[in-house]
Amino acid sequence: MRLEQLQAFLAIAQTGSFQQAARQCSVTQSTISRQIQALEADLGLELFHRTSHAKLTLAGERLLPRVRKICQEWQTATNELANLIAGKQPELCIAAIHSICATYLPPVLQKFCHDYPDVQLRVTSLGSDRALKVLKDGLVDLAIVMNNRFLTTGREMVVEVLYDEPIEVLTAANHPLAKYECIPWSELIRYPQVVFKDGYGMQRLIQDRFERLEAKLQAALEVNTLDAFRGVVRQGELIALLPQSALIEARCDPTLAVRPLTSNSKGTFPDSSSLTRRVVMVTTQDRLQIPPINHFWQLVRENIPLQLDQQRSAS
């Protein structure tokens, strides 16, 4: 049993004529006849009385509402897929790390909404690991995250490197570490820190570095928003290691201090090179074929690295 046989059956039932049904289906009358004969052979029942007017048999009458529903569902499905390819999808879902949402993403969102006013844009701020999981689960269309090669491998994944950025130290303005122009690792490890929760790439990156240094990370508090980091560090005791893009507002706050890390080539920590993170954009091959998703992808590629370059030039 094939779809075109069901469509032929429905066309004959609607028109009452094999000839008119053939015209409606854009095939010859002999083709329509063969399709119905094959359908009747599959079912083992005649569906039409062969008279001057094609009238449904009892079996045909019982089959008609089922075939009508099947053909309607198929038409709905093909229309939805055609709209998808044409870029007429109702929404676009993005997951991005907090620093991207707060800094580089807003101009991209504005441009996309201007270019695709009929697409509802939904943006969720998540940690990198969580963002990549919901992408793989099909809950979002695209993720902008800190790179995690264990979660971005796979033939279906498309990964675009956006930028690399240094990790810097956030302290209160009156904290002992604020006196340094560049904070040495040997001093940094002495102080308790406020850190991201598990599931955030930054938490994993910092923990890995401390393990390489054979030093203990004094994680005194876990938070998951940039406002919380600033608020806690402002109290004076705890420090935080954060990416440069997450520290834009902190640089303008007189109660806070931002300092780079220094590289130690000698002494207690010879392996303490500067710390950086890589930010990538991730989606899947099939999603990238959809016009709104592809357009958003191109907007991010064109605008976020440009914003970063302008920011570095101004600093």
C-alpha positions as CSV (number, residue, x, y, z in Angstrom):
1,M,0.0,0.0,0.0
2,R,1.5,3.3,-1.1
3,L,0.5,6.9,-0.4
4,E,-0.3,7.7,-4.1
5,Q,-2.8,4.8,-4.0
6,L,-4.6,6.3,-1.1
7,Q,-4.6,9.7,-2.8
8,A,-6.0,8.2,-5.9
9,F,-8.8,6.5,-3.8
10,L,-9.6,9.8,-2.1
11,A,-9.7,11.7,-5.4
12,I,-12.1,9.2,-7.0
13,A,-14.3,9.3,-3.9
14,Q,-14.4,13.1,-4.0
15,T,-15.1,13.5,-7.8
16,G,-17.1,10.3,-8.4
17,S,-15.1,9.7,-11.6
18,F,-11.8,7.9,-12.5
19,Q,-11.3,10.4,-15.3
20,Q,-11.7,13.5,-13.1
21,A,-9.6,12.0,-10.4
22,A,-6.8,11.3,-12.9
23,R,-7.0,15.0,-14.0
24,Q,-6.9,16.1,-10.3
25,C,-3.8,13.9,-9.6
26,S,-2.1,14.9,-12.8
27,V,-1.8,11.3,-14.1
28,T,-3.4,9.3,-16.8
29,Q,-6.7,7.4,-16.2
30,S,-5.0,4.1,-16.7
31,T,-2.5,5.0,-13.9
32,I,-5.4,5.8,-11.6
33,S,-7.0,2.5,-12.5
34,R,-3.8,0.5,-11.8
35,Q,-3.4,2.2,-8.4
36,I,-6.9,1.3,-7.3
37,Q,-6.5,-2.3,-8.6
38,A,-3.3,-2.6,-6.6
39,L,-4.9,-1.1,-3.5
40,E,-7.9,-3.5,-3.8
41,A,-5.6,-6.4,-4.2
42,D,-3.7,-5.5,-1.0
43,L,-7.0,-5.2,0.9
44,G,-8.7,-8.2,-0.7
45,L,-11.9,-6.1,-1.2
46,E,-13.4,-4.0,-4.0
47,L,-13.7,-0.3,-3.1
48,F,-15.8,1.0,-6.0
49,H,-18.8,-0.3,-8.0
50,R,-17.7,-0.2,-11.6
51,T,-20.6,1.8,-13.1
52,S,-20.8,5.0,-15.1
53,H,-20.4,6.8,-11.7
54,A,-17.7,5.5,-9.4
55,K,-19.7,4.7,-6.3
56,L,-18.1,3.5,-3.1
57,T,-18.7,-0.1,-1.9
58,L,-19.4,-0.8,1.7
59,A,-15.7,-1.4,2.2
60,G,-14.9,1.8,0.4
61,E,-17.2,3.8,2.7
62,R,-15.5,2.3,5.8
63,L,-12.1,3.1,4.4
64,L,-12.8,6.7,3.3
65,P,-12.6,8.5,6.7
66,R,-9.4,6.7,7.5
67,V,-7.8,7.6,4.1
68,R,-9.0,11.2,4.4
69,K,-7.3,11.5,7.8
70,I,-4.0,9.9,6.5
71,C,-3.9,12.2,3.5
72,Q,-4.7,15.3,5.6
73,E,-1.9,14.4,8.1
74,W,0.5,13.9,5.2
75,Q,-0.4,17.3,3.7
76,T,0.1,18.9,7.1
77,A,3.5,17.3,7.5
78,T,4.7,18.3,4.0
79,N,3.4,21.9,4.5
80,E,5.3,22.1,7.8
81,L,8.5,20.8,6.2
82,A,8.2,23.2,3.3
83,N,7.7,26.1,5.7
84,L,10.8,24.9,7.7
85,I,13.0,24.9,4.5
86,A,11.5,28.3,3.6
87,G,12.5,29.8,6.9
88,K,8.9,30.0,8.2
89,Q,9.5,28.4,11.6
90,P,7.7,29.8,14.6
91,E,10.7,30.2,16.9
92,L,14.4,30.0,17.3
93,C,15.9,28.7,20.6
94,I,19.4,29.7,21.7
95,A,21.4,28.6,24.8
96,A,24.4,30.8,25.7
97,I,26.8,31.2,28.6
98,H,26.1,34.2,30.9
99,S,29.0,36.4,29.8
100,I,27.9,36.2,26.1
101,C,24.3,37.0,27.0
102,A,25.4,40.0,29.0
103,T,27.9,41.5,26.5
104,Y,28.2,40.4,22.9
105,L,24.8,38.8,22.2
106,P,22.3,41.8,22.5
107,P,23.3,43.5,19.2
108,V,23.1,40.1,17.4
109,L,19.6,39.6,18.8
110,Q,18.5,43.0,17.7
111,K,19.7,42.4,14.1
112,F,18.1,39.0,13.9
113,C,14.7,40.3,15.2
114,H,14.8,43.0,12.5
115,D,15.6,40.4,9.7
116,Y,13.1,37.8,10.9
117,P,10.3,39.6,12.7
118,D,8.0,36.6,12.4
119,V,10.3,34.2,14.3
120,Q,10.0,34.2,18.1
121,L,13.5,34.3,19.5
122,R,14.1,32.5,22.8
123,V,17.4,32.9,24.6
124,T,18.3,30.9,27.7
125,S,21.4,31.6,29.8
126,L,23.0,28.3,30.8
127,G,26.4,26.8,31.8
128,S,28.3,25.3,28.9
129,D,27.7,21.6,29.8
130,R,24.0,22.1,30.3
131,A,23.7,24.1,27.1
132,L,25.4,21.4,25.0
133,K,23.1,18.8,26.6
134,V,19.9,20.6,25.7
135,L,21.3,21.1,22.2
136,K,21.9,17.4,21.8
137,D,18.4,16.7,23.2
138,G,16.9,18.9,20.6
139,L,15.5,21.5,23.0
140,V,17.5,24.4,21.5
141,D,18.8,25.1,18.0
142,L,22.2,26.6,18.7
143,A,24.5,27.0,21.7
144,I,27.3,29.5,22.4
145,V,29.5,28.0,25.0
146,M,33.0,27.4,26.4
147,N,34.5,24.6,24.3
148,N,34.3,21.1,25.6
149,R,35.7,18.7,23.0
150,F,34.1,15.7,24.8
151,L,30.6,17.2,24.2
152,T,31.1,18.7,20.8
153,T,32.5,15.7,18.9
154,G,30.3,13.8,16.5
155,R,29.7,13.7,12.8
156,E,26.5,15.7,13.1
157,M,28.0,18.6,15.2
158,V,29.2,21.8,13.6
159,V,31.6,23.9,15.8
160,E,32.7,27.4,15.0
161,V,35.5,29.0,17.1
162,L,34.6,32.6,18.0
163,Y,37.4,33.7,20.2
164,D,39.9,32.9,22.9
165,E,40.1,35.2,26.0
166,P,42.2,35.4,29.1
167,I,41.0,34.5,32.6
168,E,41.6,37.3,35.1
169,V,41.2,37.9,38.9
170,L,38.3,39.8,40.4
171,T,38.9,41.1,43.9
172,A,37.5,43.8,46.2
173,A,39.3,47.1,45.8
174,N,40.8,46.8,49.3
175,H,41.8,43.2,49.0
176,P,45.6,42.4,49.5
177,L,45.8,41.0,45.9
178,A,44.6,44.3,44.4
179,K,48.1,45.8,45.1
180,Y,49.6,43.6,42.3
181,E,49.6,44.8,38.7
182,C,49.8,41.1,37.7
183,I,48.9,38.5,40.4
184,P,51.3,35.6,40.7
185,W,49.8,32.1,41.1
186,S,51.8,31.6,44.3
187,E,49.8,34.4,45.9
188,L,46.5,33.6,44.3
189,I,46.2,30.1,45.7
190,R,46.4,31.4,49.3
191,Y,42.9,32.9,49.1
192,P,39.4,31.4,49.2
193,Q,37.4,31.8,46.0
194,V,33.8,32.1,44.9
195,V,33.4,29.7,41.9
196,F,30.8,28.6,39.4
197,K,28.6,25.6,40.2
198,D,29.3,22.1,38.7
199,G,28.3,21.9,35.0
200,Y,30.0,25.2,34.1
201,G,33.0,25.1,31.9
202,M,34.8,27.7,34.0
203,Q,34.6,25.6,37.1
204,R,36.1,22.7,35.4
205,L,38.9,24.8,33.8
206,I,39.9,26.3,37.1
207,Q,39.8,23.0,38.9
208,D,42.0,21.4,36.2
209,R,44.6,24.2,36.5
210,F,44.8,23.9,40.3
211,E,45.3,20.1,40.0
212,R,48.1,20.7,37.5
213,L,49.7,23.0,40.0
214,E,49.2,20.4,42.7
215,A,47.5,23.1,44.7
216,K,44.2,23.1,46.6
217,L,41.3,25.2,45.3
218,Q,39.7,26.8,48.3
219,A,36.1,26.9,46.9
220,A,34.2,28.7,49.7
221,L,31.0,29.5,47.7
222,E,29.3,28.5,44.5
223,V,27.1,30.9,42.5
224,N,25.9,31.0,38.9
225,T,25.4,34.7,37.9
226,L,27.8,37.5,37.2
227,D,25.8,39.8,39.6
228,A,26.3,37.3,42.4
229,F,30.1,37.1,41.7
230,R,30.4,40.9,41.9
231,G,28.2,41.1,45.0
232,V,30.1,38.4,46.9
233,V,33.6,39.6,46.0
234,R,32.7,43.2,46.9
235,Q,32.4,42.1,50.5
236,G,36.2,41.9,50.6
237,E,37.2,38.3,51.5
238,L,36.7,36.1,48.5
239,I,38.2,36.4,45.1
240,A,37.1,35.0,41.7
241,L,38.7,33.8,38.5
242,L,36.5,35.0,35.6
243,P,36.9,35.4,31.8
244,Q,37.6,38.9,30.5
245,S,34.2,39.3,28.9
246,A,32.5,38.7,32.3
247,L,34.5,41.5,33.9
248,I,33.4,44.5,31.7
249,E,31.0,45.9,34.4
250,A,33.5,45.2,37.2
251,R,36.2,47.4,35.6
252,C,33.8,50.4,36.0
253,D,33.1,49.6,39.7
254,P,35.3,51.5,42.1
255,T,34.7,48.9,44.8
256,L,36.2,46.2,42.7
257,A,39.6,45.5,41.1
258,V,40.4,43.4,38.1
259,R,43.9,42.1,37.7
260,P,45.6,39.8,35.1
261,L,47.5,36.7,36.1
262,T,51.3,36.5,35.7
263,S,53.1,33.6,34.2
264,N,55.6,31.9,36.4
265,S,58.5,30.3,34.5
266,K,60.5,29.7,37.7
267,G,59.9,29.1,41.3
268,T,57.2,27.1,43.1
269,F,54.8,26.9,40.1
270,P,56.8,26.6,36.9
271,D,53.7,25.2,35.0
272,S,51.5,28.2,35.9
273,S,51.2,29.7,32.4
274,S,48.5,32.3,31.7
275,L,44.9,30.8,31.7
276,T,42.5,31.2,28.8
277,R,39.2,29.8,27.6
278,R,37.9,29.2,24.1
279,V,34.3,30.2,23.2
280,V,32.6,28.3,20.4
281,M,29.3,28.3,18.6
282,V,27.7,24.8,18.1
283,T,24.7,23.4,16.2
284,T,24.0,20.3,14.1
285,Q,24.4,19.8,10.3
286,D,20.7,19.5,9.7
287,R,19.8,22.7,11.7
288,L,22.3,24.7,9.8
289,Q,20.3,24.1,6.6
290,I,17.3,26.0,8.0
291,P,17.4,29.7,6.9
292,P,16.7,31.4,10.3
293,I,19.3,29.3,12.1
294,N,21.9,29.8,9.4
295,H,21.2,33.5,9.4
296,F,21.7,33.7,13.2
297,W,24.9,31.7,12.8
298,Q,26.2,34.1,10.2
299,L,25.3,37.1,12.4
300,V,27.2,35.7,15.4
301,R,30.2,35.0,13.1
302,E,30.3,38.5,11.8
303,N,29.5,40.5,14.9
304,I,30.9,38.9,18.0
305,P,34.5,38.7,17.0
306,L,34.2,42.2,15.6
307,Q,32.9,43.5,18.9
308,L,35.8,41.8,20.7
309,D,38.3,43.4,18.4
310,Q,36.8,46.8,18.9
311,Q,36.8,46.3,22.7
312,R,40.5,45.3,22.7
313,S,41.4,48.3,20.5
314,A,39.7,50.7,22.9
315,S,41.4,49.2,25.9
